Amino acid sequence: MAPRANWKGFLKIGELSCPVALYTAASTSERIAFHTINRATGHRVHRAFVDSDSGKPVEKDDQVKGFEIGSGEYVVLEPDEVAAAVPESDKTLSVSAFIGCSDVDDVYFDKPYYLAPPDKHAEEAFGLIREGMRRKKVAAIAQTVLFRRIRTLLIRAYDEGLVATTLKFDYEVRSAEEAFDNIPDMKIEGEMLELAEHIIKTKKGKFDPTKFDDRYEAALAELVKAKLEGKKIAVPKPAKREKVVDLMDALRQSAGVGGKQPSTRKPAAKSKPARHAKAKQTAPRRKAG
């Protein structure tokens, strides 16, 4: 069964226009979903909006949007007023520029979608756009009204189609300085850096999404199965974490060159204790307390 398109419109580059259909590329529909249940009755619990002061339920027709301007003070917006702010859609993905495929920082990436021709009549124009972008190794920046908001999308050639990734607006991305401001400026060099480079080289590989399992999802599935079969659920003990005390030693072990080298010095000869010291050691010790 063919997937249902989330959106249909036109991809427009200058005077060239091509019909396209947009499909969800990432979905959480296959994840295990839970409902909230009343433990006492076994019935499903539903959410309800209640007045924060009276505690009484508020019917849907009486619910309106409000923007807080002070403690307990709101600017109320009626549904038709909110609807008036939604931009009109012309169902057109208008390409404003072509850029390098890696020119957009990944932190701006939001959600991926597949773009494909909706019918046979659009395939030739679609293929022309796709192959032109692939040959020039470029991505397209486009805007359209998507899900009631103006969205900016990065469009790239992908297999036999195109992938369009919605981008976050600049105000939605926090500055990296907020997270990295307290990291000291350190100069890493010498054996420590060489060992790190060696570890990276030996661990070099390729990304294969099929090799990574959602362990939490698998554990939930096993848990549900065990409960259905009436099995007792054993709560696992938390694993002990070993503390890494010496960074250099950890690097050497990771690189497979051994840990700390044993000392080659011979232990010093023990001197014979004096008689009064020996007598002191044999005296009974007092308990602390």
C-alpha positions as CSV (number, residue, x, y, z in Angstrom):
1,M,0.0,0.0,0.0
2,A,1.4,3.4,-1.1
3,P,2.0,5.8,1.8
4,R,-0.3,8.8,2.1
5,A,1.3,12.2,1.2
6,N,1.4,14.7,4.1
7,W,1.4,17.6,1.6
8,K,1.1,18.1,-2.2
9,G,2.2,21.2,-4.1
10,F,4.8,22.4,-6.6
11,L,8.6,22.7,-6.5
12,K,9.4,26.0,-8.3
13,I,12.8,27.0,-9.6
14,G,12.7,30.2,-11.6
15,E,10.1,29.5,-14.4
16,L,10.4,25.7,-14.0
17,S,7.6,24.2,-11.9
18,C,7.2,20.5,-10.9
19,P,4.4,18.8,-9.0
20,V,5.7,17.1,-5.8
21,A,4.3,15.1,-2.9
22,L,5.8,15.2,0.6
23,Y,6.0,12.1,2.8
24,T,7.1,11.7,6.4
25,A,10.7,10.2,6.5
26,A,10.9,9.7,10.3
27,S,8.0,8.3,12.3
28,T,7.4,7.2,15.9
29,S,4.2,5.3,15.1
30,E,6.0,1.9,15.4
31,R,7.0,2.6,19.0
32,I,5.2,1.0,21.9
33,A,2.6,3.4,23.2
34,F,1.1,3.3,26.7
35,H,-2.1,4.7,28.0
36,T,-2.6,6.0,31.6
37,I,-4.8,3.6,33.5
38,N,-6.6,3.9,36.8
39,R,-5.0,1.3,39.0
40,A,-8.1,0.8,41.1
41,T,-10.6,0.3,38.3
42,G,-8.4,-0.7,35.3
43,H,-10.1,2.0,33.2
44,R,-8.3,4.4,30.9
45,V,-7.7,7.9,32.3
46,H,-8.5,10.9,30.1
47,R,-7.0,14.4,30.4
48,A,-9.3,17.3,31.2
49,F,-8.7,21.0,31.3
50,V,-9.8,22.5,34.6
51,D,-9.9,26.1,35.9
52,S,-6.8,26.7,37.9
53,D,-8.8,28.7,40.5
54,S,-12.1,26.9,40.8
55,G,-10.9,23.4,39.8
56,K,-14.0,22.9,37.6
57,P,-13.7,21.4,34.1
58,V,-13.7,23.9,31.2
59,E,-15.6,22.8,28.0
60,K,-13.8,23.0,24.7
61,D,-15.9,25.9,23.4
62,D,-14.8,28.0,26.5
63,Q,-11.1,27.4,25.9
64,V,-9.2,30.2,24.3
65,K,-5.5,31.1,23.7
66,G,-3.9,33.4,26.2
67,F,-0.5,35.1,26.3
68,E,0.8,35.9,29.8
69,I,1.8,39.5,30.3
70,G,2.1,39.4,34.0
71,S,1.4,37.2,37.0
72,G,-2.2,36.0,36.4
73,E,-2.7,38.5,33.6
74,Y,-3.3,37.4,30.0
75,V,-4.0,38.8,26.5
76,V,-6.8,36.6,25.3
77,L,-7.0,35.6,21.6
78,E,-10.2,34.2,20.0
79,P,-9.9,31.2,17.6
80,D,-10.7,33.4,14.5
81,E,-8.0,35.9,15.6
82,V,-5.4,33.1,15.8
83,A,-6.6,31.8,12.5
84,A,-6.0,35.2,10.9
85,A,-2.3,35.0,11.8
86,V,-1.9,31.7,9.8
87,P,-0.2,32.7,6.5
88,E,-2.0,31.8,3.2
89,S,-0.6,28.8,1.4
90,D,0.0,28.8,-2.4
91,K,1.2,25.2,-2.2
92,T,4.5,26.2,-3.7
93,L,8.1,25.3,-2.6
94,S,9.9,28.3,-4.0
95,V,13.6,27.8,-4.3
96,S,15.5,31.0,-3.4
97,A,19.1,29.7,-3.7
98,F,21.3,26.7,-4.3
99,I,24.1,26.1,-1.8
100,G,26.7,23.5,-0.9
101,C,25.2,20.3,0.6
102,S,27.2,20.8,3.8
103,D,26.8,24.6,4.1
104,V,24.0,24.4,6.7
105,D,25.0,23.6,10.2
106,D,23.4,20.4,11.5
107,V,22.0,22.1,14.6
108,Y,19.4,23.8,12.3
109,F,18.0,20.5,11.1
110,D,14.5,19.7,12.2
111,K,12.5,17.0,10.5
112,P,13.2,15.1,7.3
113,Y,10.6,14.4,4.6
114,Y,10.7,12.6,1.2
115,L,9.8,14.5,-1.9
116,A,8.6,12.5,-4.9
117,P,6.6,13.1,-8.1
118,P,2.9,12.4,-7.4
119,D,2.2,11.0,-10.8
120,K,3.7,9.9,-14.2
121,H,3.3,13.4,-15.7
122,A,5.7,14.9,-13.2
123,E,8.5,12.4,-13.4
124,E,10.6,14.0,-16.2
125,A,10.7,17.4,-14.7
126,F,11.4,15.9,-11.2
127,G,14.2,13.8,-12.6
128,L,15.8,16.8,-14.3
129,I,15.8,18.8,-11.1
130,R,17.2,15.9,-9.1
131,E,20.0,15.0,-11.5
132,G,21.0,18.6,-12.0
133,M,21.4,19.1,-8.2
134,R,23.2,15.8,-7.9
135,R,25.7,16.6,-10.6
136,K,26.4,20.0,-9.2
137,K,26.5,18.7,-5.7
138,V,24.2,21.4,-4.4
139,A,21.2,21.6,-2.1
140,A,18.2,24.0,-2.6
141,I,16.9,26.4,0.0
142,A,13.1,26.8,-0.3
143,Q,10.2,28.2,1.7
144,T,6.5,27.3,1.8
145,V,3.5,27.2,4.2
146,L,3.7,23.8,5.8
147,F,1.4,22.7,8.7
148,R,0.1,26.3,9.3
149,R,3.5,27.9,9.5
150,I,6.1,29.3,7.0
151,R,8.9,26.7,6.9
152,T,12.4,26.9,5.4
153,L,13.5,23.6,3.9
154,L,16.8,22.2,2.7
155,I,16.3,20.0,-0.3
156,R,18.9,17.5,-1.5
157,A,19.1,14.6,-4.0
158,Y,18.5,11.3,-2.2
159,D,18.4,7.9,-4.1
160,E,15.7,8.2,-6.7
161,G,14.0,11.2,-5.1
162,L,14.7,14.2,-3.0
163,V,14.8,14.6,0.8
164,A,13.5,17.9,2.2
165,T,14.5,18.8,5.8
166,T,12.7,21.5,7.6
167,L,15.1,24.0,9.3
168,K,14.8,25.7,12.6
169,F,14.7,29.5,12.6
170,D,17.7,31.3,14.0
171,Y,15.9,32.4,17.2
172,E,15.2,28.7,17.9
173,V,18.9,27.7,18.0
174,R,20.7,28.6,21.2
175,S,24.2,30.0,21.0
176,A,27.0,27.4,21.5
177,E,28.8,29.9,23.8
178,E,26.1,29.2,26.5
179,A,27.2,25.6,26.7
180,F,30.9,25.9,25.9
181,D,31.7,29.1,27.8
182,N,33.2,27.3,30.9
183,I,35.4,24.9,28.9
184,P,39.0,25.9,29.5
185,D,41.3,26.5,26.6
186,M,43.8,23.6,26.8
187,K,46.7,22.7,24.5
188,I,46.7,18.9,23.9
189,E,49.8,17.5,22.3
190,G,52.5,14.8,22.6
191,E,51.8,11.1,23.4
192,M,48.3,11.9,24.7
193,L,47.2,13.3,21.3
194,E,49.0,10.5,19.4
195,L,47.2,7.9,21.4
196,A,43.8,9.6,20.8
197,E,44.5,9.7,17.1
198,H,45.5,6.0,17.1
199,I,42.2,5.0,18.9
200,I,40.2,7.0,16.4
201,K,42.0,5.4,13.5
202,T,41.4,1.8,14.8
203,K,37.7,2.6,15.4
204,K,37.1,4.0,12.0
205,G,34.0,2.6,10.3
206,K,30.8,3.4,8.4
207,F,27.4,4.4,9.6
208,D,24.9,1.6,9.3
209,P,21.5,2.4,11.0
210,T,20.5,-1.3,10.9
211,K,23.4,-2.1,13.4
212,F,21.9,0.1,16.1
213,D,19.1,-1.3,18.2
214,D,16.6,0.6,20.3
215,R,17.3,-1.4,23.5
216,Y,14.7,0.5,25.5
217,E,11.9,-0.4,23.0
218,A,13.0,-4.0,22.8
219,A,13.1,-4.2,26.6
220,L,9.5,-2.8,26.8
221,A,8.3,-5.4,24.2
222,E,9.8,-8.2,26.3
223,L,8.3,-6.7,29.5
224,V,4.8,-6.6,27.9
225,K,5.2,-10.2,26.6
226,A,6.4,-11.4,30.1
227,K,3.4,-9.8,31.8
228,L,1.0,-11.4,29.3
229,E,2.6,-14.8,30.0
230,G,2.3,-14.2,33.8
231,K,6.0,-14.3,34.3
232,K,7.7,-12.6,37.3
233,I,9.5,-9.4,36.4
234,A,13.0,-9.3,37.8
235,V,14.3,-5.8,38.4
236,P,18.0,-5.7,37.3
237,K,20.6,-4.3,39.6
238,P,22.4,-1.2,38.4
239,A,25.8,-1.9,36.9
240,K,28.8,-0.7,38.7
241,R,30.7,2.0,36.9
242,E,34.5,2.0,37.2
243,K,36.0,5.4,37.7
244,V,38.8,6.4,35.4
245,V,41.5,7.9,37.5
246,D,44.4,8.4,35.1
247,L,43.6,9.7,31.6
248,M,46.9,8.6,30.2
249,D,46.4,5.1,31.5
250,A,42.9,4.9,30.1
251,L,44.2,6.0,26.7
252,R,47.0,3.4,26.7
253,Q,44.5,0.6,27.6
254,S,42.0,1.8,24.9
255,A,44.9,1.8,22.3
256,G,45.9,-1.7,23.4
257,V,49.4,-0.7,24.5
258,G,48.9,-1.7,28.2
259,G,48.4,0.4,31.2
260,K,51.0,1.8,33.6
261,Q,54.4,0.3,33.2
262,P,55.6,-1.6,36.2
263,S,58.5,-0.1,38.1
264,T,62.0,-1.6,37.4
265,R,63.4,-0.4,40.7
266,K,64.3,-3.0,43.3
267,P,62.5,-2.5,46.6
268,A,64.6,-1.0,49.3
269,A,65.8,-3.4,52.1
270,K,63.6,-3.2,55.2
271,S,65.5,-2.0,58.2
272,K,65.0,-3.8,61.5
273,P,62.6,-2.0,63.8
274,A,63.9,-0.8,67.1
275,R,63.0,-2.8,70.2
276,H,60.8,-0.1,71.7
277,A,58.9,0.4,68.5
278,K,58.2,-3.4,68.2
279,A,57.0,-3.4,71.8
280,K,54.6,-0.5,71.0
281,Q,53.2,-2.4,68.0
282,T,52.3,-5.4,70.1
283,A,50.4,-3.3,72.6
284,P,46.6,-3.7,72.3
285,R,44.8,-1.0,70.2
286,R,41.9,1.0,71.6
287,K,38.7,0.9,69.6
288,A,37.6,4.2,68.1
289,G,34.3,5.5,69.4
